[in-house]
């Protein structure tokens, strides 16, 4: 069930009505059941896999609490990593070995085809990257002593399977969601709150608009360019640059739409889910971009990878190595392909260069508007080519596109293919910029609240119209592949 379908609208309305009619203790059972049904609508076999992952993590951490044998914790985290590696990286690692040793049968296309023919192909469980990170953080926080409260299995199961944020985050920490879950079991759960309900409706409506309107029109522009059948040299180099900007705008609209709807549906059920984006394209550097983009993921890799490696407290060159290792892992987390791995390494290099510059005082320049625009332009100059690696359908396309983008002679050549959806790029970009202004300066848009009494009903009708008109046509959210 996608959020932007009639099926999910009906599903959520049933859950919403029952939730507020039932007492607190029954609400927890309802949300667990609803979350399991929601995940089962994608895959019943992988539902049992999810249950097994949660159960094993819960039991082992309870044993660790009792016996304080650290090998239990380390073995558990190794098992979590091995679990995601088997499902997500088996073919990638086999392809690397096949390339190194020259064994064609180990290369991914041949091996996957052979497995498909004999019925043993390995499929990726939906949301495995997200729920693995979230359940690992639960154990790590307990191990570090940062979260000491004990919870029942039901509470931990709902913490990991809560359906608004189950598939693509935001990635929540123990202290953010578990106390809210536990409150249901203590008859101290959320009470109907008009302000929270209005906030939830706003977030859902904004999310649907971002997904159905903004992301869709941007996809119409970039789809003919960024795909494995397209030859980048058929387009003007400037078009490739704009296409990567369009990819970034589309991903923001698509992913922030999911996050907004997750937060909105959570708020309608009385839960607080953290924001995940904060006007990332108004950055002043690539480092600033990562302080604004996919906030819960950035925070996760900072707290559980970068800081344990030593963070910024170690020697200068060790800091640069920490950036490289952290974003190498971030690249692998996003996908099992050479382009994602190289993308992560390139981002690590860019952040290292920015750290080198900061250490020499250049960021202490006065923050004048001309300087801010100059730094914004410079950040985009680094962000676009590195992001091409993230969106490239394969390695050959990435290398061809990069060579074409930086070929000065290609800018003055002719005979390039024209694009039928340029207006889609302009319209979608305006939508993205509007939402960025709202995220950057929320106080400037509070005047809209004066019109809530008629905007919310009107928006609700438009929401239903969107869902009934576009149900069955909506694309999966981009981050579902991770």
Secondary structure, 3 states (H helix, E strand, C coil): CCCCCHHHHHHHHHHHHHHHHCCHHHHHHHHHHHHHHHHHCCCHHHHHHHHHHHHHHHHHHHHHHHHCCHHHHHHHHHHHHHHHHHHHCHHHHHHHHHHHHCCHHHCHHHHHHHHHHCCCCCCCCCCHHHHHHHHHHHHHHHHHCCCCCCCCHHHHHHHHHCHHHCCCCCCCCHHHHHHHHHHHHCCCCCCCCHHHHHHHHHHHHHHHHHHHHHHHHHHHHHCCCCCCCCCHHHCCHHHHHHHHHHHHHHHHHHHHHHHHHHHHHHHHCCCCCCCCCCCHHHCCCHHHHHCCCCHHHHHHHHHHHHCCCCCCCCCHHHHHHHHHHHHHHHHHHHCCCHHHHHHHHHHHHHHHHHHHHHHCCHHHCCCCHHHHHHHHHHHHHHHHHHHHHHHCCCHHHHHHHHHHHCCHHHHHCCCCCCCCCHHHHHHHHHHHHHHHHHHHCHHHHHHHHHHHHHHHHHHHHHHHHHHHHHCCCCCCCHHHHC
